[in-house]
Amino acid sequence: MKTLDKYITKNFLIGYLIAFLVLMGLRIMIDLFVNIDEFTEHADLNFFQTLWNITLYYGRHGFLYFRDFAGMITVVAAVFSLGKMTKNNELIAIMASGVSLKRIIAPIMFMSVALTFIHIIDQEFFIPPMADKLVRSHDAVAEKLYYDMWFISDGNGSLFCSPQFKVKEEVIVSPTIITRSARDETGLYDVTGIVRADSAHYNADIASWVLENGIWLKVVRRQSDKPYEAVTNFASDLKPKDIPVRRKSAHMDLLSSYDLIKLARQNPKDLARLYAQKNFRLTDPIINLVMLIISLPVLVCRDPKSLKSAVFISFALTGLCYIMTFICKVFASEVIIAGRALPELWAWLPIFVFLPIAFIELDSMKT
């Protein structure tokens, strides 16, 4: 690595660290300011317990905030590093030595690609194990937390329903499980019966829910069949950690790509949102890089006097890309075009629009 590359990389990493601390800190402080009263709702918790709950909440959600702000952090870091070089007239000196401006932005692009991999690792390996905790509200306390669960499907097609799932004890209260056979050639399930019990807790050793006073009410197809039989456990790949996340389709963005693919085979309630998440999982890192490519040619201006306008234009372009991506995520699972949901189109639309703009800017860049 040449001295110039080291210098540009150092400036970029310093800018990245500053942007990370500022944007993440601002995000946390705004959320804390708005929701501080929810953290203090539990009168039985002392000051240190409340402080610990706040620390745990934002410590976990920090990974989520980084995923959402990764692209913007990279752009701000590029603005910091190139803005500093422009202000000190360093770009003019570098060009006078015969170095192209495209060569100057190469270390920033390389580091951005490397940091994009960190974003992917965060999404695929750090967030999914914490997904059941990330869905909790600000005032949630594990000892008192419970959820209702309605028609959550497992890998066998069985549907779990219950008015209460106790998080701390990992117990389903009064579960009702609709058992179904494998899909036929039409892709549909056939209901085979209903399992009822007083409660159920998961045994990981046998990959089953152990039932208390469980009974299976079967769909009788022959007169010789018994209408019911007692059952002590119910084999399922639906684990206690899955229940908080699988309750609502809005939480699918917390799952890993592997979990999304596996879930697609189980015919969940909101397939459109599921396919949207699968496609955005591919396009989000690309969109982050596109936002950077759009801003870089604008930022490498030679005149320090035009720096402010260059920063404004770069933020305006990346902001438009960011807003369009957000709008596409909102409409990705909605039935708008041709009477059907088109999640694949919405996921790739920002790239189709802004990638050509990025290439045009790179090509028209004065070196």
C-alpha positions in Angstrom: 0.0 0.0 0.0 1.4 3.4 -1.0 1.7 6.3 1.3 -1.2 8.1 -0.4 -3.4 5.1 0.1 -2.5 4.9 3.8 -3.2 8.6 4.2 -6.6 8.5 2.5 -7.6 5.3 4.3 -6.6 6.8 7.7 -8.7 9.9 7.0 -11.7 7.8 5.9 -11.5 5.5 9.0 -11.3 8.5 11.3 -14.3 10.0 9.6 -16.1 6.7 9.8 -15.5 6.4 13.5 -16.7 10.0 14.1 -19.8 9.5 11.9 -20.6 6.2 13.7 -20.4 7.7 17.1 -22.4 10.8 16.1 -25.2 9.1 14.2 -25.5 6.2 16.6 -25.4 8.4 19.6 -28.0 10.8 18.1 -30.3 7.9 17.3 -30.0 6.5 20.9 -30.4 9.9 22.6 -33.5 10.8 20.6 -35.1 7.4 21.3 -34.2 7.6 25.0 -35.6 11.1 25.3 -38.9 10.0 23.8 -39.2 6.8 25.7 -37.5 7.4 29.1 -40.9 7.3 30.9 -41.5 3.8 29.6 -38.2 2.5 31.2 -39.3 3.9 34.5 -42.9 2.4 34.6 -41.9 -0.4 36.9 -42.0 0.9 40.4 -40.5 -2.2 41.9 -37.2 -1.7 40.1 -34.5 0.5 41.6 -32.3 3.0 39.8 -29.5 0.6 39.0 -31.9 -2.1 37.7 -33.6 0.5 35.5 -30.2 1.7 34.3 -29.2 -1.9 33.5 -32.4 -2.4 31.5 -31.6 0.8 29.5 -28.1 -0.4 28.8 -29.2 -3.8 27.7 -31.9 -2.4 25.5 -29.7 0.0 23.6 -26.7 -2.4 23.6 -28.8 -4.9 21.7 -30.5 -2.3 19.5 -27.1 -0.8 18.6 -26.6 -3.7 16.1 -30.0 -2.9 14.6 -29.3 0.9 14.4 -25.9 0.1 12.7 -27.7 -2.0 10.1 -30.0 0.8 9.3 -27.4 3.6 9.2 -24.5 1.7 7.7 -24.9 3.3 4.3 -25.3 6.8 5.6 -22.3 6.4 8.0 -20.1 5.5 5.0 -21.3 8.6 3.0 -20.6 10.9 6.0 -17.1 9.4 6.4 -16.4 10.0 2.7 -17.6 13.6 3.1 -15.3 14.0 6.2 -12.2 12.6 4.5 -12.5 14.3 1.1 -13.8 17.5 2.6 -10.7 17.7 4.8 -8.4 17.1 1.8 -10.2 19.7 -0.3 -10.1 22.3 2.4 -6.4 21.9 2.8 -5.9 22.0 -1.0 -4.4 18.5 -0.9 -6.4 17.3 -3.9 -4.8 20.0 -6.1 -1.3 19.0 -5.0 -2.1 15.3 -5.6 -3.4 16.0 -9.1 -0.3 18.2 -9.8 1.8 15.2 -9.2 0.0 13.3 -11.9 -2.4 11.2 -9.8 -6.0 10.9 -11.1 -8.9 11.8 -8.9 -10.4 8.3 -9.7 -7.2 6.9 -8.1 -7.8 9.0 -5.0 -11.3 7.6 -4.4 -10.1 4.0 -4.9 -9.0 3.4 -1.2 -12.4 4.8 0.0 -14.2 2.4 -2.3 -12.1 -0.5 -1.1 -12.7 0.3 2.5 -16.4 0.8 1.9 -16.7 -2.7 0.3 -14.9 -4.1 3.4 -17.2 -2.3 5.8 -20.2 -3.6 3.7 -19.1 -7.1 4.7 -19.3 -6.0 8.4 -22.8 -4.8 7.7 -23.7 -8.2 6.2 -22.1 -10.1 9.2 -24.1 -7.9 11.5 -27.4 -8.7 9.7 -26.7 -12.4 9.3 -24.9 -13.4 12.4 -25.3 -10.8 15.2 -29.0 -9.7 14.9 -30.8 -13.1 14.4 -29.6 -14.7 17.7 -31.0 -11.6 19.6 -34.2 -11.3 17.5 -36.5 -12.5 20.3 -35.1 -9.7 22.5 -35.1 -7.0 19.8 -38.9 -7.3 19.4 -39.4 -6.3 23.1 -40.8 -2.9 23.9 -39.0 -0.3 26.0 -41.0 -1.2 29.2 -40.7 -5.0 28.8 -39.2 -6.9 31.7 -38.3 -10.6 31.0 -39.7 -11.8 34.4 -43.2 -10.4 33.5 -43.2 -10.6 29.7 -45.6 -12.7 27.8 -47.1 -12.8 24.3 -50.1 -14.1 22.6 -49.5 -16.4 19.6 -51.9 -17.2 16.8 -51.4 -19.6 13.9 -47.6 -19.7 14.0 -46.5 -22.4 11.6 -43.6 -24.8 12.2 -41.7 -26.9 9.7 -44.3 -29.6 9.7 -47.1 -27.3 8.8 -48.7 -27.4 12.3 -50.3 -24.2 13.6 -49.7 -23.1 17.2 -52.2 -20.9 19.0 -52.3 -19.7 22.6 -53.5 -16.7 24.6 -50.2 -16.5 26.5 -46.6 -17.5 26.0 -44.5 -16.8 29.1 -41.1 -15.7 28.0 -39.1 -16.2 31.2 -40.5 -19.7 31.8 -40.7 -20.6 28.1 -44.1 -22.0 28.7 -47.1 -21.9 26.4 -50.4 -21.6 28.4 -53.4 -23.6 27.2 -51.9 -24.4 23.7 -54.0 -25.4 20.8 -52.0 -27.0 17.9 -53.7 -27.7 14.6 -51.9 -30.6 13.1 -51.7 -30.9 9.3 -50.4 -33.4 6.9 -47.7 -32.7 4.2 -48.7 -30.6 1.3 -50.3 -32.4 -1.7 -49.6 -31.7 -5.4 -51.7 -28.5 -5.1 -49.4 -27.1 -2.4 -52.2 -27.3 0.3 -52.2 -28.9 3.7 -54.8 -31.3 5.0 -56.0 -30.9 8.7 -55.5 -34.1 10.6 -56.5 -33.0 14.1 -56.2 -30.7 17.0 -53.9 -31.0 20.1 -55.0 -29.4 23.3 -53.2 -29.2 26.6 -53.1 -27.2 29.9 -49.5 -26.1 29.1 -46.4 -26.9 27.1 -42.7 -26.4 27.6 -39.9 -27.1 25.1 -37.4 -29.9 25.5 -34.5 -29.3 23.3 -33.0 -32.8 23.8 -36.0 -34.4 22.0 -36.9 -31.3 19.9 -40.5 -31.5 21.2 -43.0 -29.6 23.3 -43.8 -31.5 26.4 -47.5 -31.3 27.1 -49.3 -31.3 30.4 -52.6 -33.2 30.1 -52.3 -33.3 26.4 -54.9 -34.8 24.2 -55.1 -35.2 20.4 -58.5 -34.9 18.8 -58.1 -36.6 15.4 -60.1 -36.1 12.3 -61.8 -39.5 12.0 -61.8 -40.9 8.5 -62.7 -44.5 9.4 -65.2 -45.8 11.9 -62.4 -47.9 13.5 -60.3 -44.9 14.3 -60.4 -43.5 17.8 -61.6 -39.9 17.9 -58.9 -38.9 20.4 -55.8 -40.1 22.2 -53.6 -38.8 25.0 -50.2 -37.3 24.0 -47.3 -36.4 26.2 -45.2 -34.4 23.7 -45.4 -32.9 20.3 -42.4 -32.9 18.0 -41.7 -29.5 16.4 -38.9 -27.3 15.2 -40.7 -24.2 16.5 -38.5 -23.2 19.5 -39.2 -20.7 22.3 -36.8 -18.1 20.8 -38.8 -18.3 17.5 -42.2 -17.4 19.0 -41.6 -13.6 19.7 -40.2 -13.1 16.2 -42.7 -15.2 14.3 -45.7 -13.6 15.9 -45.7 -10.7 13.4 -44.5 -10.5 9.8 -43.0 -7.1 10.5 -40.3 -8.8 12.5 -39.0 -10.9 9.5 -36.2 -8.4 9.0 -34.6 -9.7 12.1 -34.2 -13.2 10.7 -31.1 -14.4 8.8 -31.2 -15.2 5.1 -31.2 -18.9 6.0 -34.2 -18.6 8.3 -36.0 -16.6 5.6 -35.5 -19.4 3.0 -36.6 -22.0 5.5 -39.6 -20.0 6.5 -40.6 -19.6 2.8 -41.1 -23.4 2.7 -43.6 -23.3 5.6 -46.2 -21.1 3.8 -46.3 -18.3 6.4 -49.1 -15.8 6.8 -47.4 -13.0 4.8 -45.5 -14.4 1.8 -45.2 -11.0 0.1 -43.4 -9.4 3.1 -41.2 -12.5 3.3 -40.1 -12.3 -0.3 -39.6 -8.6 0.0 -37.2 -9.2 2.9 -35.3 -11.9 1.0 -34.8 -9.5 -1.9 -33.9 -6.5 0.2 -31.3 -8.7 2.0 -29.5 -8.8 -1.4 -30.1 -5.2 -2.5 -29.4 -3.3 0.8 -25.6 -3.7 0.6 -25.6 -2.8 -3.1 -27.7 0.3 -2.4 -25.3 1.4 0.3 -22.4 1.2 -2.2 -24.5 3.0 -4.9 -25.2 5.9 -2.4 -21.4 6.2 -1.9 -20.6 6.1 -5.6 -23.2 8.8 -6.3 -21.6 11.1 -3.7 -17.9 10.6 -4.4 -17.6 12.3 -7.8 -19.4 15.4 -6.4 -17.1 15.5 -3.3 -13.8 15.5 -5.2 -14.0 19.2 -6.1 -10.8 21.1 -6.4 -11.9 24.5 -5.2 -12.5 24.8 -1.4 -15.0 27.5 -2.1 -17.4 25.0 -3.8 -17.0 22.5 -0.9 -20.2 23.5 0.8 -22.3 23.2 -2.3 -20.7 19.8 -3.1 -21.5 18.5 0.3 -25.1 19.7 0.0 -25.5 18.1 -3.4 -24.0 14.8 -2.3 -26.3 14.6 0.8 -29.3 15.6 -1.4 -28.5 12.7 -3.9 -27.9 10.1 -1.2 -30.9 11.4 0.7 -33.1 10.8 -2.4 -31.8 7.3 -2.7 -32.3 6.6 1.0 -35.9 8.0 0.8 -36.7 6.0 -2.3 -35.4 2.8 -0.7 -37.6 3.5 2.4 -40.7 4.1 0.2 -40.0 0.9 -1.7 -39.7 -1.1 1.5 -43.1 0.3 2.6 -44.8 -0.6 -0.6 -43.0 -3.9 -1.3 -45.6 -6.1 0.2 -48.6 -4.0 -0.9 -51.0 -4.9 -3.8 -50.6 -1.8 -6.0 -49.4 -2.8 -9.5 -51.4 -5.2 -11.7 -53.5 -6.3 -8.8 -50.7 -8.1 -7.1 -47.7 -7.6 -4.8 -44.3 -7.3 -6.6 -41.7 -7.4 -3.9 -38.9 -8.3 -6.3 -39.5 -5.1 -8.4 -39.7 -2.8 -5.4 -36.5 -4.3 -3.9 -34.4 -3.7 -7.0 -36.1 -0.4 -8.2 -33.6 1.9 -6.3 -30.7 0.2 -7.9 -32.3 0.4 -11.4 -32.8 4.1 -10.9 -29.6 5.3 -9.1 -26.9 2.9 -10.4 -27.0 4.4 -13.9 -26.7 7.9 -12.3 -23.7 6.7 -10.3 -21.9 5.4 -13.4 -22.7 8.6 -15.4 -21.2 10.7 -12.6 -18.1 8.5 -12.4 -17.7 8.7 -16.2 -18.1 12.5 -16.3 -15.7 13.0 -13.4 -12.9 15.4 -14.3 -9.6 13.7 -13.5 
